[in-house]
């Protein structure tokens, strides 16, 4: 019985910490949301609308998973609660991976970089 209580306490701590981090990500989102409207500087294109809608809809993701995680925790489904609260970081992880891979591609495979160095 003691191990279940310790595991439940660990899940509770992870729920609180992860959701504080998700809350902190919303402060950065406020800045991104504010400047996202600059996508319309060259006109109202479908790409601009898609970008702005994607940026502005970000808070929906953590809110949905936060509610679902606390509901799972209340129903004593601790593992599910831990997974659901971890999924709040999925959009941020995808963004970081996109930046890393695009930087890697540009650094090593970009034809523009090869042209500027005189290798092509």
Beta strands, then each sheet from edge to edge (+ up, - down):
end
